[in-house]
Amino acid sequence: MKKLTITISLILVLALAVPAFAAGHHGSFTDVPDDHWAYDAINSLVAAGVVEGYPDGEYKGQQSMTRYEMAVMVSRALDNITAEQEAMAEGLTEGQAEDVTAIVESLMERNMPESLTEQQAEEVADIVEALTYELREELAVLGADVEVLAEDLEDLEARVDAMDVPEDNIEFSATVDTMFEVADYPDADDEIVAAMVLWADDDALDLDLPGDIEFDNLDPYIDDGIVGGSDAEDYDWEDADDLPSEKRFWQEYNFNIYGNVGEANFLLDVDAISNVFTEEKSAFGYEESDDLDFEMDVATLYFEYEGIHMRAGDLEDEHLAPYYVDDEDLQGVEVAKDYLDIDWTFLVAGFGDEVTDDIYGVSASSDMDFGTLAGSFYQTRLDHDQLNVFSLALSDVAVADAVTLGGEVVFTDSTDDEDLIEEDDFLVALDGEFAATEDLTVNARFETVGEDFNQYKGDLEEARDYDLFNIGAAFDLDENNTISGSYTFVQIGDELIADDANNYNDEDKHTIEARLDNAYGDFNNYAMVEYTMNDNYTDDYDTRVIELGTEYALDEVTTLGAALVNKNEENDDANVINYNYLKGHMNRDLSENTAWNVEAKWIDGEVGSEDVEAESSSLTTSLSVTF
């Protein structure tokens, strides 16, 4: 074994370094003095039977070798290797192969400024392979069995591959958020409820309040114990966690496990496993008791194999379609696959334990020469009913160089149920975009929804029975400023008016919106104004929203931001809701995997025709660590 390893090592060194060789001498050469830098190396080659001197007793190290002289040298080395292999009945064992590698690395390390790397070992192997191939004809003349040696090498490689040494194919990451929140509320019960209404407004935190609190009269919610009473637990507190608490201290853990097995890849996302350090204190009767036990919120598995993509588990904020299910939390399985140049998606899902509705769906889309064609079919199975939704859409149709059109037709069909309409009906939508110039883009939309259309859990302008017209434009004033605006006109039909006569009349709603986006140095700023006439389709019901915001990169690791919202909603000159909402934040990266975030919010306004005043503020700080 020792002779074999020495022979392999010497032939590698010789292939790279020895410029000449001789034949016929077995000792020291007369032209190689004892103090020559290559004296020991040449004698080692002689001892291994690879190099012989010339008949005159000289080595002739400055003389170039011929291809046949090199072939003789390689042949002798190969003969030594073959003889050594024949002496081993089973060939190289795993331990012997490791010994070879260790000796080669040791020899190379002695003669190189640094140890042999994996890349260098591969380069040496490539040199030996190329040398054997280059001299195959000469070696054949000399009688070297190159083919047999190649087969032996292939057998050795197969044995190494068969070891099947496992690779580290699992990666784990986690984010731990430690959060502390304090808030200030008024003392009077009616003012507390008013503060809740202000926080929950669409242009503030946009929350669903317990019991669907109305603006006009807050007394019933106070009397029913929604503020500080024992009956508060009877209400639907879906967004209670998002209302600022007077005191709250808790942690949330988010885990991600990445892995691959062969060509299959997966990701397990476990979100918001939380524990509470101290009992929550709130002004509105909702509390989370201190609990050191971890409680998992959502978990989703993502899987990909040979073009098949799958999601299983919690599908948060799912957007299936704006007319069907939009921004809803589902639990189920979704599988996507590209087959015959068509992107297919299959879905089976539900809403959890509290809702028994089941959803089954399939959608498909394909890029055609004239645009993108898509279609879908969804079926919802309720307790006593079944809803079917069919859609066909065409988008990105270029009718001219600057004009792009699209459209969609949706059909719903259902049997009678308390939450659905028995009849079937249509939704039709058309979109268009016109690139007038490089700086100006104009877009338009028309949408009409039938009086018996079932949108289920969608997010359309209204549930059904309306026509919508919208036109908008965006113009780049310069490289730092963009101005955009839109006008929307909505007209409702007689059926919608009759269904909810207490809240609607037959007025058309008009909304005008304008926005300016500005980039100045390290600042990103925006200003927005929105004005709605005949809001809620009620004559003389007007809503105005003004919002100003900025974000500033203080340095490479710190970002500051602030925004101010002013909203005034009036019905025939009577106050509905009126407030100023100010929010600010600071995000700072303390290290590569640690971030500190601070958010402050303040709101002050009036609610209802009785002008109940309320002021509230909150401060939330969090430390986020990722590993």
C-alpha positions as CSV (number, residue, x, y, z in Angstrom):
1,M,0.0,0.0,0.0
2,K,2.9,2.4,0.9
3,K,4.5,1.8,-2.5
4,L,1.2,2.5,-4.3
5,T,0.6,5.8,-2.5
6,I,4.2,7.0,-3.0
7,T,4.0,6.1,-6.7
8,I,0.7,8.0,-7.1
9,S,2.0,11.1,-5.3
10,L,5.3,11.1,-7.3
11,I,3.6,10.8,-10.6
12,L,1.4,13.8,-9.8
13,V,4.4,15.9,-8.7
14,L,6.4,14.7,-11.8
15,A,3.6,15.6,-14.2
16,L,3.7,19.2,-12.9
17,A,7.3,19.8,-12.2
18,V,9.9,17.5,-13.9
19,P,11.1,19.0,-17.2
20,A,13.4,16.1,-18.3
21,F,14.1,12.5,-17.7
22,A,16.8,9.9,-18.4
23,A,17.1,6.1,-18.7
24,G,19.7,3.6,-17.6
25,H,20.9,4.9,-14.3
26,H,19.8,3.7,-10.8
27,G,21.9,6.0,-8.5
28,S,22.9,9.6,-8.1
29,F,23.7,11.5,-11.3
30,T,27.0,13.1,-12.0
31,D,25.2,16.4,-13.1
32,V,23.1,16.6,-9.9
33,P,25.3,17.6,-7.0
34,D,24.3,16.7,-3.4
35,D,23.4,20.4,-2.6
36,H,21.0,20.7,-5.6
37,W,17.5,21.7,-4.6
38,A,16.0,18.7,-6.6
39,Y,18.5,16.1,-5.4
40,D,16.2,14.3,-3.0
41,A,13.2,14.4,-5.3
42,I,15.2,12.9,-8.2
43,N,16.6,10.1,-6.0
44,S,13.0,9.3,-4.8
45,L,11.9,8.9,-8.4
46,V,14.8,6.6,-9.1
47,A,14.0,4.5,-6.0
48,A,10.4,4.2,-7.2
49,G,11.5,2.8,-10.5
50,V,10.0,5.7,-12.4
51,V,13.2,7.6,-13.5
52,E,16.5,6.2,-14.8
53,G,19.6,8.1,-15.9
54,Y,21.2,8.4,-19.3
55,P,24.0,5.9,-20.2
56,D,26.7,8.6,-19.6
57,G,25.5,8.8,-15.9
58,E,23.9,12.2,-16.2
59,Y,20.3,13.3,-15.4
60,K,20.2,16.1,-18.0
61,G,17.6,18.1,-16.0
62,Q,17.8,21.1,-18.3
63,Q,16.9,19.0,-21.4
64,S,13.3,18.8,-22.7
65,M,11.7,15.4,-22.8
66,T,10.0,13.8,-25.8
67,R,6.4,12.5,-25.7
68,Y,7.7,8.9,-25.7
69,E,10.1,9.6,-22.8
70,M,7.1,11.0,-20.9
71,A,5.0,7.9,-21.9
72,V,7.7,5.6,-20.6
73,M,7.6,7.4,-17.2
74,V,3.8,7.2,-17.1
75,S,3.9,3.6,-18.1
76,R,6.2,2.6,-15.3
77,A,4.1,4.4,-12.8
78,L,0.9,2.7,-14.1
79,D,2.7,-0.7,-14.0
80,N,3.4,0.0,-10.3
81,I,-0.2,0.9,-9.6
82,T,-1.6,-2.1,-11.5
83,A,0.8,-4.5,-9.7
84,E,-0.3,-3.0,-6.3
85,Q,-4.0,-3.4,-7.2
86,E,-3.5,-7.0,-8.3
87,A,-1.9,-7.7,-4.9
88,M,-5.1,-6.6,-3.2
89,A,-7.9,-9.1,-3.8
90,E,-10.7,-6.7,-2.9
91,G,-9.1,-3.5,-4.3
92,L,-9.0,-0.3,-2.3
93,T,-10.9,-0.4,0.9
94,E,-12.5,2.7,2.3
95,G,-9.7,3.1,4.8
96,Q,-7.0,2.6,2.2
97,A,-8.6,5.2,0.0
98,E,-8.6,7.6,2.9
99,D,-4.9,6.8,3.5
100,V,-4.1,7.6,-0.2
101,T,-5.9,11.0,0.2
102,A,-4.1,11.8,3.4
103,I,-0.7,11.0,2.0
104,V,-1.3,13.0,-1.2
105,E,-2.5,15.9,0.9
106,S,0.5,15.7,3.2
107,L,3.0,15.6,0.3
108,M,1.3,18.5,-1.4
109,E,1.2,20.5,1.8
110,R,4.9,20.1,2.2
111,N,5.6,21.5,-1.2
112,M,2.9,24.1,-1.4
113,P,2.4,27.3,0.6
114,E,-1.0,26.1,1.8
115,S,-2.8,22.8,2.4
116,L,-4.5,21.0,-0.5
117,T,-8.1,22.3,-0.9
118,E,-10.9,20.4,-2.4
119,Q,-10.6,22.4,-5.6
120,Q,-6.9,21.7,-5.9
121,A,-7.5,18.0,-5.4
122,E,-10.0,18.1,-8.3
123,E,-7.5,20.0,-10.4
124,V,-4.8,17.3,-9.7
125,A,-7.3,14.6,-10.7
126,D,-8.1,16.4,-13.9
127,I,-4.4,16.7,-14.8
128,V,-3.8,12.9,-14.3
129,E,-6.9,12.1,-16.4
130,A,-5.8,14.5,-19.2
131,L,-2.2,13.2,-19.1
132,T,-3.4,9.6,-19.5
133,Y,-5.7,10.5,-22.4
134,E,-3.0,12.6,-24.1
135,L,-0.5,9.8,-24.0
136,R,-2.9,6.9,-24.8
137,E,-1.3,6.0,-28.1
138,E,2.3,6.0,-26.7
139,L,1.2,4.1,-23.7
140,A,-0.5,1.5,-25.9
141,V,2.7,1.1,-27.8
142,L,4.6,0.5,-24.6
143,G,2.0,-2.1,-23.6
144,A,0.3,-0.2,-20.7
145,D,-3.2,-1.4,-20.2
146,V,-4.9,2.0,-20.0
147,E,-8.4,0.6,-20.6
148,V,-8.1,-1.8,-17.7
149,L,-6.8,1.0,-15.5
150,A,-9.7,3.3,-16.5
151,E,-12.2,0.5,-15.6
152,D,-10.5,0.2,-12.2
153,L,-10.8,3.9,-11.6
154,E,-14.5,3.9,-12.6
155,D,-15.1,1.0,-10.2
156,L,-13.3,3.0,-7.4
157,E,-15.5,6.1,-8.2
158,A,-18.6,3.9,-8.1
159,R,-17.7,2.6,-4.7
160,V,-17.2,6.1,-3.3
161,D,-20.6,7.2,-4.7
162,A,-22.2,4.1,-3.2
163,M,-21.1,5.3,0.3
164,D,-24.0,7.8,0.0
165,V,-22.7,10.2,2.6
166,P,-25.7,12.3,3.6
167,E,-25.5,16.1,3.0
168,D,-26.8,18.7,5.4
169,N,-30.1,19.5,3.6
170,I,-32.0,21.1,6.5
171,E,-31.9,24.8,7.4
172,F,-33.7,26.3,10.4
173,S,-34.5,29.9,11.1
174,A,-36.6,31.6,13.7
175,T,-37.7,35.1,14.7
176,V,-38.5,36.0,18.2
177,D,-40.4,39.3,18.8
178,T,-40.6,40.5,22.4
179,M,-43.2,43.3,22.6
180,F,-44.4,45.7,25.2
181,E,-47.4,48.1,24.8
182,V,-48.9,50.8,26.9
183,A,-52.0,52.9,26.1
184,D,-54.0,55.7,27.5
185,Y,-57.8,55.9,27.5
186,P,-60.4,58.3,28.8
187,D,-62.1,57.6,32.1
188,A,-65.8,57.8,31.2
189,D,-67.4,54.7,29.6
190,D,-68.9,56.6,26.6
191,E,-65.6,58.2,25.9
192,I,-63.9,54.7,26.0
193,V,-66.3,53.3,23.5
194,A,-65.8,56.5,21.4
195,A,-62.0,55.9,21.5
196,M,-62.6,52.3,20.3
197,V,-64.7,53.6,17.4
198,L,-62.0,56.1,16.4
199,W,-59.2,53.5,16.5
200,A,-61.3,51.0,14.5
201,D,-62.2,53.4,11.6
202,D,-61.2,52.3,8.1
203,D,-58.7,55.2,7.8
204,A,-57.1,54.5,11.2
205,L,-56.5,50.9,12.3
206,D,-59.3,49.4,10.2
207,L,-60.7,46.9,12.7
208,D,-63.9,44.9,13.2
209,L,-65.4,46.0,16.5
210,P,-67.2,43.6,18.8
211,G,-71.0,43.7,18.4
212,D,-70.7,45.9,15.3
213,I,-70.8,49.2,17.3
214,E,-72.7,52.0,15.5
215,F,-71.7,55.6,15.6
216,D,-75.1,57.2,16.4
217,N,-75.7,55.8,19.9
218,L,-73.0,54.3,22.1
219,D,-75.2,53.7,25.2
220,P,-76.4,50.2,24.4
221,Y,-72.8,48.9,24.3
222,I,-72.0,50.5,27.6
223,D,-75.2,49.1,29.2
224,D,-74.4,45.6,27.8
225,G,-71.1,45.5,29.6
226,I,-68.8,45.9,26.6
227,V,-66.7,48.3,28.6
228,G,-65.3,46.8,31.7
229,G,-68.2,44.4,32.3
230,S,-68.5,40.6,32.6
231,D,-70.6,40.5,29.4
232,A,-67.6,41.6,27.3
233,E,-66.6,38.0,26.7
234,D,-69.9,37.4,24.9
235,Y,-68.9,39.6,22.0
236,D,-66.9,38.8,18.8
237,W,-63.4,40.0,19.6
238,E,-61.8,39.0,16.3
239,D,-59.6,42.1,16.2
240,A,-59.3,42.7,19.9
241,D,-55.5,42.1,19.9
242,D,-55.1,45.1,17.5
243,L,-56.8,47.6,19.8
244,P,-54.2,49.3,21.9
245,S,-54.1,47.9,25.5
246,E,-53.3,49.9,28.6
247,K,-50.6,47.3,29.4
248,R,-49.5,44.2,27.5
249,F,-46.2,42.3,27.6
250,W,-45.8,39.3,25.3
251,Q,-43.6,37.3,22.9
252,E,-44.3,35.9,19.4
253,Y,-42.2,33.1,17.8
254,N,-42.0,32.5,14.1
255,F,-40.2,29.4,12.8
256,N,-39.1,28.5,9.3
257,I,-37.7,25.1,8.5
258,Y,-36.3,24.7,5.0
259,G,-35.2,21.4,3.5
260,N,-34.7,19.3,0.4
261,V,-34.8,15.6,-0.3
262,G,-33.5,14.9,-3.8
263,E,-35.3,17.3,-6.1
264,A,-38.1,18.0,-3.6
265,N,-38.0,21.2,-1.6
266,F,-40.2,22.2,1.4
267,L,-40.7,25.0,3.8
268,L,-42.6,24.7,7.1
269,D,-43.7,28.1,8.3
270,V,-45.0,28.2,11.9
271,D,-46.2,31.6,12.9
272,A,-47.0,33.3,16.2
273,I,-46.3,30.7,18.8
274,S,-46.8,33.2,21.7
275,N,-46.7,33.4,25.5
276,V,-47.8,36.2,27.7
277,F,-45.5,37.4,30.5
278,T,-48.1,39.4,32.5
279,E,-51.9,39.7,32.6
280,E,-53.2,42.2,30.0
281,K,-54.9,45.3,31.2
282,S,-57.4,47.0,28.8
283,A,-60.0,49.7,29.1
284,F,-62.6,47.8,27.1
285,G,-63.1,44.6,29.0
286,Y,-60.9,42.2,27.0
287,E,-58.0,40.6,28.7
288,E,-55.4,37.9,27.9
289,S,-54.4,36.2,31.2
290,D,-50.7,35.6,31.8
291,D,-49.8,32.2,30.3
292,L,-46.3,30.9,30.0
293,D,-47.5,28.0,27.8
294,F,-46.8,28.4,24.1
295,E,-49.8,28.5,21.8
296,M,-49.5,28.1,18.0
297,D,-51.5,30.4,15.9
298,V,-50.9,29.3,12.3
299,A,-48.7,26.8,10.4
300,T,-48.2,26.4,6.7
301,L,-46.3,23.8,4.7
302,Y,-44.9,24.7,1.3
303,F,-43.8,21.9,-0.9
304,E,-42.3,21.8,-4.4
305,Y,-41.3,18.8,-6.5
306,E,-40.8,18.5,-10.3
307,G,-43.0,21.6,-11.1
308,I,-45.7,20.7,-8.5
309,H,-46.2,23.4,-5.9
310,M,-48.3,22.8,-2.8
311,R,-49.5,24.8,0.2
312,A,-51.1,23.0,3.2
313,G,-52.3,24.3,6.5
314,D,-53.3,27.9,7.3
315,L,-53.8,30.1,4.2
316,E,-53.9,33.6,5.7
317,D,-55.5,36.6,4.0
318,E,-56.4,34.5,1.0
319,H,-57.4,36.4,-2.1
320,L,-59.2,34.0,-4.4
321,A,-61.2,36.6,-6.2
322,P,-62.6,40.0,-5.2
323,Y,-66.2,38.8,-6.0
324,Y,-65.9,35.5,-4.1
325,V,-63.4,35.2,-1.2
326,D,-61.1,38.1,-0.6
327,D,-58.8,38.7,2.4
328,E,-60.1,35.7,4.4
329,D,-58.3,33.2,6.6
330,L,-58.7,29.6,5.2
331,Q,-57.4,26.2,6.3
332,G,-56.8,23.7,3.5
333,V,-54.6,22.4,0.7
334,E,-53.7,24.2,-2.6
335,V,-51.8,22.4,-5.4
336,A,-50.4,24.2,-8.5
337,K,-49.0,22.6,-11.6
338,D,-48.0,23.7,-15.1
339,Y,-49.4,21.1,-17.6
340,L,-49.7,21.5,-21.3
341,D,-48.6,25.2,-21.0
342,I,-51.5,25.8,-18.7
343,D,-51.1,26.9,-15.0
344,W,-53.5,24.8,-13.0
345,T,-54.4,25.5,-9.3
346,F,-56.6,23.2,-7.2
347,L,-58.0,24.1,-3.8
348,V,-59.8,22.3,-1.0
349,A,-60.4,24.5,2.1
350,G,-62.6,25.6,4.9
351,F,-62.9,28.4,7.5
352,G,-62.0,26.4,10.7
353,D,-64.2,25.0,13.5
354,E,-66.6,27.9,13.8
355,V,-67.7,27.9,10.1
356,T,-68.8,24.7,8.4
357,D,-68.6,26.0,4.9
358,D,-66.3,24.0,2.6
359,I,-64.7,25.4,-0.6
360,Y,-63.6,23.4,-3.6
361,G,-62.0,25.2,-6.6
362,V,-59.9,24.9,-9.7
363,S,-58.4,27.7,-11.8
364,A,-56.4,27.8,-15.0
365,S,-54.5,30.4,-17.0
366,S,-52.4,30.4,-20.1
367,D,-50.4,33.0,-22.0
368,M,-51.8,33.2,-25.6
369,D,-50.6,35.2,-28.6
370,F,-53.3,37.8,-28.0
371,G,-53.1,38.0,-24.2
372,T,-53.6,35.9,-21.0
373,L,-56.7,33.7,-20.8
374,A,-57.9,32.5,-17.4
375,G,-60.9,30.7,-16.0
376,S,-62.0,29.3,-12.7
377,F,-64.7,27.3,-11.0
378,Y,-65.4,27.5,-7.3
379,Q,-68.0,25.6,-5.3
380,T,-69.1,26.4,-1.7
381,R,-71.0,23.9,0.3
382,L,-73.0,25.5,3.1
383,D,-75.2,23.8,5.7
384,H,-78.4,24.0,3.5
385,D,-77.1,25.3,0.2
386,Q,-74.5,25.2,-2.5
387,L,-73.0,28.1,-4.3
388,N,-71.3,27.7,-7.7
389,V,-69.1,30.5,-9.2
390,F,-67.8,30.4,-12.8
391,S,-65.4,33.0,-14.3
392,L,-63.7,33.7,-17.6
393,A,-61.1,36.5,-17.9
394,L,-58.9,37.9,-20.6
395,S,-56.1,40.4,-19.8
396,D,-53.1,42.1,-21.4
397,V,-54.7,42.3,-24.8
398,A,-52.7,44.8,-26.8
399,V,-55.1,46.3,-29.4
400,A,-52.5,49.0,-30.2
401,D,-48.9,49.9,-29.3
402,A,-50.2,52.1,-26.4
403,V,-53.6,50.5,-25.6
404,T,-54.1,47.4,-23.4
405,L,-57.5,45.9,-22.7
406,G,-58.9,43.2,-20.4
407,G,-62.2,41.9,-19.1
408,E,-63.9,39.3,-17.0
409,V,-67.4,37.6,-16.8
410,V,-68.5,35.9,-13.6
411,F,-71.6,33.8,-13.1
412,T,-73.0,32.7,-9.7
413,D,-75.7,30.0,-9.1
414,S,-77.2,29.0,-5.8
415,T,-80.2,27.4,-4.2
416,D,-82.2,29.2,-1.5
417,D,-80.4,29.9,1.8
418,E,-80.7,32.6,4.5
419,D,-77.4,34.1,3.4
420,L,-77.7,33.6,-0.3
421,I,-80.0,34.5,-3.2
422,E,-81.7,31.7,-4.9
423,E,-81.5,33.2,-8.4
424,D,-78.4,33.2,-10.7
425,D,-76.8,36.4,-12.1
426,F,-73.7,37.9,-13.7
427,L,-70.8,40.3,-13.0
428,V,-69.1,41.9,-16.0
429,A,-66.0,44.0,-15.7
430,L,-63.9,45.8,-18.4
431,D,-60.5,47.4,-18.0
432,G,-58.3,49.5,-20.2
433,E,-54.9,51.3,-20.0
434,F,-53.6,53.9,-22.4
435,A,-50.0,55.0,-22.4
436,A,-50.5,58.5,-23.8
437,T,-46.8,59.5,-23.4
438,E,-43.8,58.2,-21.6
439,D,-44.8,60.2,-18.6
440,L,-48.6,60.0,-18.7
441,T,-50.7,56.8,-18.3
442,V,-54.5,56.8,-18.3
443,N,-56.7,53.9,-17.1
444,A,-60.4,53.1,-16.9
445,R,-62.7,50.5,-15.5
446,F,-66.4,49.6,-15.9
447,E,-68.1,47.1,-13.6
448,T,-71.7,46.0,-13.5
449,V,-73.1,43.6,-10.9
450,G,-76.5,41.9,-11.2
451,E,-79.3,42.3,-8.6
452,D,-79.2,38.5,-7.8
453,F,-75.4,38.1,-7.8
454,N,-73.9,36.3,-4.8
455,Q,-70.5,37.6,-3.9
456,Y,-70.3,35.4,-0.7
457,K,-67.2,36.8,1.2
458,G,-65.9,39.1,-1.5
459,D,-64.9,42.7,-1.3
460,L,-66.7,44.5,-4.1
461,E,-67.9,48.1,-3.9
462,E,-71.3,46.7,-2.8
463,A,-72.8,43.3,-2.3
464,R,-74.7,43.4,-5.6
465,D,-76.9,45.5,-7.9
466,Y,-74.7,48.4,-8.9
467,D,-72.8,50.0,-11.8
468,L,-69.3,51.5,-11.3
469,F,-67.3,53.8,-13.6
470,N,-63.8,54.8,-12.9
471,I,-61.2,56.8,-14.8
472,G,-57.7,57.6,-13.5
473,A,-54.3,58.9,-14.6
474,A,-50.7,59.0,-13.4
475,F,-48.2,61.6,-14.5
476,D,-44.5,61.8,-13.9
477,L,-43.7,65.4,-13.3
478,D,-40.0,64.7,-13.1
479,E,-37.7,62.0,-11.8
480,N,-38.7,62.8,-8.2
481,N,-42.4,63.6,-8.3
482,T,-45.4,61.7,-9.6
483,I,-49.0,62.9,-9.4
484,S,-52.0,60.6,-9.8
485,G,-55.7,60.9,-9.5
486,S,-59.1,59.2,-10.2
487,Y,-62.8,59.8,-10.3
488,T,-65.3,57.0,-9.4
489,F,-69.0,57.0,-10.0
490,V,-71.2,54.4,-8.4
491,Q,-74.9,53.9,-9.1
492,I,-77.0,51.4,-7.2
493,G,-80.1,49.6,-8.4
494,D,-83.7,49.4,-7.0
495,E,-83.1,45.9,-5.4
496,L,-80.3,47.1,-3.2
497,I,-82.3,50.2,-2.1
498,A,-85.3,48.0,-1.2
499,D,-83.2,45.5,0.7
500,D,-81.7,48.1,3.1
501,A,-84.1,51.0,3.0
502,N,-83.0,52.4,6.4
503,N,-79.5,53.0,5.2
504,Y,-79.6,53.7,1.5
505,N,-81.4,56.0,-0.8
506,D,-81.2,56.4,-4.6
507,E,-78.4,59.0,-4.8
508,D,-75.3,58.3,-6.9
509,K,-71.9,58.2,-5.1
510,H,-69.0,60.3,-6.4
511,T,-65.4,59.9,-5.2
512,I,-62.5,62.1,-6.3
513,E,-58.9,61.2,-5.2
514,A,-55.6,63.0,-5.8
515,R,-52.1,61.9,-4.7
516,L,-48.6,63.3,-4.9
517,D,-45.5,61.1,-4.4
518,N,-42.2,62.8,-3.8
519,A,-38.6,61.5,-3.4
520,Y,-36.2,64.1,-2.0
521,G,-32.8,62.9,-0.9
522,D,-33.3,60.3,1.8
523,F,-36.9,61.3,2.2
524,N,-40.0,59.6,0.6
525,N,-43.1,61.7,1.0
526,Y,-46.7,61.6,-0.1
527,A,-49.8,63.7,0.2
528,M,-53.3,62.3,-0.5
529,V,-56.8,63.9,-0.6
530,E,-60.1,61.9,-1.0
531,Y,-63.5,63.5,-1.2
532,T,-66.7,61.4,-1.4
533,M,-70.1,63.0,-2.2
534,N,-73.3,61.2,-1.3
535,D,-71.4,58.6,0.7
536,N,-73.6,55.6,1.6
537,Y,-75.7,56.8,-1.4
538,T,-77.3,59.3,1.0
539,D,-78.0,62.9,-0.1
540,D,-75.8,65.4,1.6
541,Y,-73.6,62.8,3.2
542,D,-70.0,63.8,2.5
543,T,-66.7,62.3,3.6
544,R,-63.2,64.0,3.4
545,V,-59.9,62.3,4.1
546,I,-56.5,64.1,4.0
547,E,-53.3,62.1,4.6
548,L,-49.7,63.3,4.8
549,G,-46.8,60.9,5.2
550,T,-43.0,60.7,5.1
551,E,-40.2,58.2,5.7
552,Y,-36.6,59.2,6.2
553,A,-33.5,57.0,6.1
554,L,-31.5,58.5,9.0
555,D,-28.5,56.3,8.3
556,E,-27.8,52.8,6.9
557,V,-29.5,51.1,9.9
558,T,-32.1,53.5,11.1
559,T,-35.4,54.5,9.4
560,L,-37.9,57.1,10.7
561,G,-41.5,57.6,9.5
562,A,-44.6,59.5,10.3
563,A,-48.1,60.1,9.0
564,L,-51.1,62.3,9.8
565,V,-54.7,61.5,8.9
566,N,-57.5,64.0,9.1
567,K,-61.0,62.6,8.5
568,N,-64.4,64.4,8.6
569,E,-67.6,62.5,7.9
570,E,-70.9,64.4,8.0
571,N,-74.5,63.5,7.3
572,D,-76.6,66.6,6.4
573,D,-74.2,68.8,8.5
574,A,-74.5,66.5,11.5
575,N,-71.3,64.9,12.8
576,V,-70.8,61.2,12.1
577,I,-67.0,60.9,12.9
578,N,-64.3,63.5,12.9
579,Y,-60.7,63.0,14.1
580,N,-57.0,63.5,13.7
581,Y,-54.8,60.4,13.7
582,L,-51.0,60.7,14.1
583,K,-48.6,57.8,13.9
584,G,-44.8,57.6,13.9
585,H,-42.3,54.8,13.9
586,M,-38.6,54.1,14.2
587,N,-36.9,50.9,12.9
588,R,-33.2,50.4,13.8
589,D,-31.0,47.4,13.0
590,L,-28.9,46.8,16.1
591,S,-27.0,44.0,14.5
592,E,-27.2,41.7,11.5
593,N,-30.0,39.7,13.1
594,T,-31.4,42.1,15.8
595,A,-33.8,44.9,15.2
596,W,-35.5,47.4,17.5
597,N,-38.8,48.9,16.5
598,V,-40.8,51.6,18.2
599,E,-44.3,52.8,17.1
600,A,-46.3,55.6,18.7
601,K,-50.0,56.4,17.8
602,W,-52.3,59.2,18.9
603,I,-55.9,59.8,18.0
604,D,-58.3,62.6,19.0
605,G,-61.8,63.2,17.7
606,E,-65.6,63.2,18.0
607,V,-68.1,60.4,17.4
608,G,-71.9,60.4,16.7
609,S,-74.5,63.1,16.6
610,E,-74.0,63.7,20.3
611,D,-70.3,64.6,19.6
612,V,-68.8,62.3,22.2
613,E,-65.2,63.4,22.4
614,A,-62.3,61.0,23.0
615,E,-58.6,61.0,23.0
616,S,-56.3,58.0,23.2
617,S,-52.6,57.2,22.6
618,S,-50.4,54.2,22.6
619,L,-46.7,53.2,22.5
620,T,-45.4,49.8,21.3
621,T,-41.8,48.8,21.4
622,S,-40.4,45.5,20.2
623,L,-37.1,43.7,19.9
624,S,-36.8,41.3,17.0
625,V,-34.1,38.6,17.0
626,T,-33.6,36.3,14.0
627,F,-31.3,33.2,14.1
